[in-house]
Structures are given as C-alpha cells and as structure tokens.
Amino acid sequence: MRKFLYLFLIAALIAGVAFGFSQSKKKAAVVTIPTHALPLDPLSIVLTPMGGTGPVDKQIAETQTKIRKSPQLPQLLEQLGWLFVNKARVSSDPGYYKLAEQSADALELKTPGNPDVELLRGHIYHALHRFQEAESVAQKLIKKREFVFDYALLGDALMEQGKLDQAVEAYQKMVDLKPCLQTYSRVAYMRWLKGDLPGAVKAMQLAVSGGTLKEPEPLAWAYTRLASYELQSGHPDLALRASKIALQFVPEYAAALLQQGRILIAQGNKPEAVTALQAAAKKSPLPENLWTLADALRTEGRVAEAEAVEKKLRQTGQANDPRTYALFLASRGERLDLALHLAKEELKARQDIFTRDALAWAELANGHLAEAQSNLQLALAEGTKDGRLFYHAGVIEAAADRPDEARKFFQEAKALEQMLMPSERAALARKLATLSPVNTSHVSSN
C-alpha cells in the first residue's frame, strides 16, 4: 500500500495534478506535500520500482537494477526510456510516456547534446500527438547525422500531419539505410493509405519476416496490421491466423484482440468475437475498443451490457481518444456540438485523412453540409480504400442530393463491409436499399 501511494504521488507530481484525500465521509482536506518528501530529480523517479510481472516489466526492473549498480553508463538510461515507451504501447497507458520523458531528462543531464536523447523525446512527442514538435526534432536530427530511425520519426510526424508526399521521401530514405521490420511496416501502411492493398500485404509480409523475438511488441503490431490487410483482401482465415500469431508474441495484446474480434464478426462468429473484444476493452479501454465491443454486444441482444460499455465510453472517450469519440457521438446523434469541437481541435495537430473524415462526419451531423463535403474531398484525396470512409462519403453525397455519387461510394463500402461494425453494415444496407430499390436482393441487413 505504501509503495502504491508513493508511485501515485510521483505520477501526480509529474503530471502537475492537484489532488486531495478525503479524511472522513463528512469532511475533506487537501494534503500539502512537502517538496523535500519526494524525489524530484528525474533519475530517482525512473528508478522507482514499477511492479508488474510481464516480460517488459521484468526488463524494466532489470534495467533499473543495472543503473543503480552502474550509474555511469548512460546507455542504460536510454534503454530504460525505450522500455517505458514499449510498456506504454503494450499497456495502452500513456503514463509510461511521461516516465520515458523523465528518462530522457535524466540522460540529458549526464550527456548534454546527446542526439539519442532527442530521438527518444521525438518519439514521445509523436506518441502524445505533438506531431509538429516531433517533426522539428526529426528535422534537427537529420541535419546532424544519417540514422535510420531519425527518418522514421520524420516520416511518422509528417504522415500524421497529412504531408504524405514528404513522408514518402522520408520513408524511402529509411528503407535505403536499413530494410527491416520498422521500415517495411511503414512502407506497408503508406501503400495502404495510397490505395495499394496488394502492395501493403507484400510489404507487411516482408516486415514480419524481418522481426526478432528480442522485440516482440513490434512483431505483434506488424502481424496485427497484416491481419487487417488480409481481412480487407477477403482472406479472413489468413487474417485470423495473423492475429493469433500476434497474440503469441504479446499475450493479451489489445490491438490484436480488437482485430481478432473484427475478423470473427466478419466470419459470423459473434459469440467468440464478443469474447475477444471484451478482452481488448479490458486490457485497453480506448474508445475504438469500447465502441466495437458495445456494437457487437447489441447484435447479440445483450443490450444492458452494451449500455454499460457505452457509459464507460462516454465517461472516458474525450480524454482517451477525442477523434474516435467525436465519430461515436456524431454516429449516435449525441452531443453534436462537442463532436464538432473535438474534431476541430484534433485537426489543429493532426491533419491526416481520418481526422478530415471525422470532421466531415461531425459537420454533417451538425447540418454543415458544404463544410462536410469540403473535408470529405480532402479525406478521399489520397485514394485510400477504407470501408468506413466510403460509407461516410456515401451518406454525405446522399445528403447533398447526389444519388449517383452516393451509390458509387455505398457500393465501394459494400465491397469492404467486412471492415465495418455490425451497425454500420446494417445502416449501409438500408442506404443501398433506398438508392437501389429495384435490385437489393444481394444486400444483407446483418
């Protein structure tokens, strides 16, 4: 209990959070923490025992022990920082990014001007959606040296800001320097964004073949993305296999569980899909996981459970993933002013096609048709083939009284309906039936 309280106080201090403890049910008092009572230097913070029994937790503990024994070795602090990044990705807990940042601070004190410190900082900025800062760090690094992961950071930051042509250049430089899992996986995603699904599959197959068991999380992530591409390609069995391999590398990996749930829904195995999605939401209660689970529960008639999940989504969605939460609100017709506000705020830092799509969807829900059409065109500009994107495009075109264009997008969404949630499939079927009353026998309402 004392250890938990100690960690909580440190976390609150790092985040700059003011908090108080209730001394009784009738009276509460704010506790003032004396500054001398807590270790304020970054080294002491990152050496605090974290607990946990997973592989990454053990690596963190081992590295902390090594640092205590050999504090003169700065590379150990860098290693600890990247382990905190890894833990954040595996656990979906952004608090570990703050610990990674503290590791960078401690390392900088030991080795001022160390470019590896800046690379670590840049990846933390990217993870926290501070994309302009991440780009700035990467641009400074590539002026000093030619290192493969400096270009990776640059490409990632540019891509999130919608600067795909510049991102392609950065990724090409990365591939030229070092073909590996990290390079091929980025090439795969870029090909997918550009509408080249077969090319994305081939690149991701190269990525997984270049992985190493010493870094299981990147391998699990790559297999998860491969599962998504295989499902979109119409190969659910291959997709399911890829998701299972991902879970072998990182058990209870939320991203792979989410993908597995989607695959099982596409195969018609809704009970097992719900089980996988429940595990994903438990491990990582992000809006996409909660929304997909609630949707699957409703199709199984488990309405009370779905409503409980949606209640949690409404409580946490704005903080955990405002873009997805904006999509959820706009889709449900709830708090439309908030949905629009969240989408607009997200666009300030993230100008990629999916933020444009979220903004278009929120604008349509608020009755701003012209603005929705404008952002829709930007979302479609790269040629990305995505079921939800096409469905949204069809609804917006139908609202603009352009039935031919709407029908075209709905048909494209229909060809990718395995990528949609059950409620989206049902809505798509209704829209197609409305636009094509003569020939709707092939449209499923499931």
N, C-alpha and C positions, 0 to 999 in steps of 0.2 A: 504494500500500500504506500509506504514511504517513497519507494522508487517510482511508482506511478505518479504521485504528487510532484515529485522532483522533475520528472520529464514534462508533466503538464505545465509547470511553472516556466520551464525553459522554453517550451513551444509558444506559450503565450507571450513571453518576453520577446522572442524572435519576431513574432507576427505583429508586435505592437498592440496586443489586445488588452484592454482593461477588463478586469473581471473581479467578482466578489464571491464570498462564500456565505451561505445562509447559516447564521448561528442558532436560529430556532425557527419554528414554524411561524412565530408571531413577529419576529424581529430579525432583520438582516443588516449586516455591516460590511463595508468594503474593507478588505485587508490590505494594508500597505506593505509591500515587500521591500525591505531594506536592500539597497543595491549591493552591499557587501555580502549579502547572504547567498547570492547566486554567482556562478562562474560566468562572467560576461564576455570573456575572450573567446573567439571562435574555436580555438583548439580544444578548450575544455568542453565546449558544447558538443562538438562532433565526437569526442571520446566518451560521452555519456553512454552507458550500456543501453541498448535499444530493446533487448529481449527478442522473442521470436525464435522459431525452430526451423524455418525454411532454409533452403540452400543459400539464398542471398543473405539471410540473417546471420548464418554461420560465417559467411565470408566477411561480412561487416565486423562481426565480433573478433575474428582472427586478425583482420587488418588493424583494428583498434589496438589489439594487444601488441602487435608488431610496432605500431607507432609509439606506444608507451615505452617499449624496450629500446627502440632506435629512433628517437625524435629528430635526429639529424638527417634522416632520409626523406627528402621532400616528395619523392615519387610515391611514397606510401600514402601521403595525404591526397595526391591526385587520384590514386587508385580508390581511396575511400570515397572521394567525391563522385566518381563514376558508379561506385556500388550503390550510393544513395540514389542516383539517377535511375539505376536499374531497379532498385526497390520501389521507387515511385511508379515506374512503368508496370511492374508486376502487380503491385497492390492497388493501383489507381488512387494512391494517397499523395496529393500534391505537397503535403508537409515535408516529405523527404527531399523535395527540390530545395526547400529552404535549408535543410541540413547540407545538401550538396553545395549550396551557395556559401554556407559557413566554412565548408572545407576549402573552397576556393579562396575565401578571405584568409584563412589560416596559412594556406600555401603561399599566397602573395606576400604575407609578412615575412616568410622565410626566403622567398626567391622573387624579389621585386622585378617586374618586367618580364616574367616568365610567360611565353605565348601559350603554354599549355593551360595556364590559369584562365586566360581569355577564352580559349576554346571551350573549356568547361562552363564558363559563365555564359557563353553564347548559346550552348545547348540548353542551359537552364532558362534563359530568356525565351528561347523558342518553345520550350515545354509550357511556359507560363503565358504563352500567346503575346509575348512582347517582341513581335516579329521585326519591327524596324530597328530595335536595339540589337537583335540577333544579326541582322544584315550588316549593321555598322561594325560589329565585332568581326564578322567574317571578312568584310572588305579590308579592314586594317590588317588582319592576319595574312591574307594572300599577298599583300604588298611586302610582307616581311619574309615569306617562305612559300615553298610549294609543298603543301601537305594535303593528302587526300581528303581528310575529314574537315579541313577548313572549307574546301569546295562543297562538301556535303552540307555543312551548315549554311553556306551561302545559298545553295540551291533550295534547301528546305524553306529558308526565310523568304526567298523570292517567290516560291510557289504559293505560299500561304497568302502573299500579298497580290496574287493574281498576275505576277510577272513571269508567265510561263516560258516565253522565248528566252529570257535571260536565265531562267532556272535550267533550261535545257543546256545552255552553254556551260553552266557551272557543273552540271551532272556529267556532261561529256568529258570535261577536264578531269573529273573524279574517276571516270572509267579508264581514261588513258593512263592515269597514275597508278591505279590499283584495282583490277577487276576482282570483286569479292561479293559476299552476301550483301553488304551495305550498299555497294554501288549498283549491283544488278536489281536489287529490290526497288531502288529509286527509279531506275530506268523503267522497270515494270509499271510502276504507278504512273509515271509520266506518259507511257504509251497508252495506259488505260484512260487517262484524262483526255488524251488526244483521239480517243475512239478506236484505238488499235488493240482489240481484245486478244486476238491470237498472239500478237507481239508481246503483250503483257504476260500471257501464260508462259511463253518461251523464256522470257527474261526472269520470271519468278522461279521457274524450274532451275535455271542456272544459279539463282540466288540460293535456293535451299541446298543445292549440291555443293555450294562453296561455304556452307556453315561449319561451325565447330561445336562439339559438345561442351567445350570450355565456356561458351557463351550461349546458354540455352534459350534465353529470352528473345534475342534477335531471330533465332531459328524458329521459335514458336510463332513469333509475329509474322515471319515470312510464310510459314505454312498456313497461317490463318488467312493471309491475303490470297495465297494460292487457292485456298478453298473457296473464297469469294469469286475469284475469276473462273474457276471450274464450274461453280454453280451457274454463273451468268452464261457460260458457254453451253449450258444444257447437259452437264455431266455431274448430276447430284451424287452418284456413287463415288466418283473421284474426289468430289468436294468433301464428302463425309470422311473419306479416308484421310485427306489432308488435315482436317480439323482434329481427328483422333491422334494423328502424329504430333500435332502442335501440343496437345494435352499430355502427350508422353514426355515432351521436353519440359513443359511447365504445367504440372497438375493444377487444376482449378484456375487456369488462365482465363480471365473473364472474356477477353476478346474472342478466343477460340470457342468458348461455351456459347457466346452470343451467336457466332457464325454457325455453330452446330445446331442451335435451336432454329435458325432460319432455314437451314438445309432440311431438317426434319419436317418443318412446316411444309416446305415445297414438296416433300415426298408424301405428305398426307399423314405423317405420324405425329399427330398433335400432342398426345399424352407425353411421349418422350421429349418432344420439343419443349413443352412446359417445364419438364424436369431440368433440362439443360438451361433454359432461360432463368429459372429460379436460382440455379447455382450461379449464373452470371451476375444476376442482380444482387445476390447476397455478397458475392466477392467484390463487386464494383457497382454500387447503386447510382450509376450515372443515368441521365435522362434517357438515352437511347436504350439502355438495358431495361430500365423500368417500363418505358413505353411499349417496347416489344413484348415484354412479359405480360403486361396488362392486356394488350391486344390479343395475345394467344389465349389467355385465361377467358376472355369474353367469348371467343369462338368455341370454347369448351363448356360454355354455360356457367362458368364459375364467376358470376358477376360480383358477388361480395368480395371475393379475393382480388378481383381486378380493381375494384374501387379502393381497396386498402392500398394497393400498389400505387394507384394514381394519386392518392392522398399524399403518399411519401414523395412522389414526383413533384407535386405542387409545392411541397414544403422545401425541397432542396434543388429543384431544377434551375432556378435563376442563378444560384451561386455556382453550381457544378458544371453547367454547360448551357449558357444563355441562348446559343444559336438553336440547339435542338429543342430547348424548352419553348422558344418562340415558334418553331414549327408545330410543336404539340398544341400550343394554345390556339394558333391560327387554324389548325385542322379541326379542333374541337369547338371553335367559335367562342372561346373563353378569353376574357381579359384582353381584348384585341388591341387596346391602346398599349398595354405592356408588351405584347408580342411585337408590335411595330417598334417600340422603343428599344427593346433588346436587340432586334435585328439591325437597327440603325447604329446602335452602339458597337455591335460586333464588327460592322463594316468599317469602322474607323481604324481598326487594327488588322482586319482580315478581309481582303478583297477578292477571295477566290470564288469559284463558280458556285460553291454550295452556300456561301454566305449571300451571294446575289440571289440564289434560289429562295433562301429563307426570307430575305427581304421582299422579294416579289410575292411570295405566298402571304406574308403578313400584310402587304399593301393591298392585295386583292381582298383579303378578309375585311379590311377597313374601308373598302369601297374606292380605293385609289387605283383605278384600272390603268390609266395611262402610265403611271409610275411602275406598276407591276409589269406591264408589257416591256418597258424600257429595261428593267433589271432582268427580265426573262431573256431578252436578247443577249445580254452580257453573260448570263449563265449558260446559254447554249453555244456561245461563240467558239469554244474550243473543240466542239464536235464530240463531247463526252456522251457515252451511251449509258444512261442510268435510268432505271425504271421509275423512280420517284420523280426525277427531273422531268421525264417525258409526261408523266401523269399531271404534274403541276402545270406544265406547258399547255396541255390539252384543256384543262379547266380554265386557264386564263384566256386562251384563244376562244373558247366557247362563250365566256363572259363578254368578250369583245365582238360577239356575233360573227365569228369567222369559222363556220362549221367545217369547212373542208380542211383547214389547218388543224382544227381541234381533232378531227377524226384521224388525221395522219399521226399526230402525237399519241393519241389514245391507242392506236394500233401498234405503235412502237413500244409503248408501255406494256401492252398486252403480250408482246413477244418476249418481254423481260419480267413478266409478272411473278416469276419465282423469286425475284429480289424484293418484292413488296410485302408489307404486312397484310394479314387477312382482311382487315378493314379497308385498306387501300385497294385490294383486289376487288372487294365487293363494290366499292364506290366506282371503280373503273368499269366494272361490268354494267352498272346502271348507266353510266355516261355513254358507253358504247351502244347500249340498247336504245338510248334516247336519240342518238345520232344515226343509228343504223337499224331502224325498226323492221326493215324487210328481211335482213339476214343476220339474226342474232343467235341462231341455234348453237353456234360454236362457243359462245361466251358463257363461262361458268360464273356462278354467283358465290362460289366457295372462296 
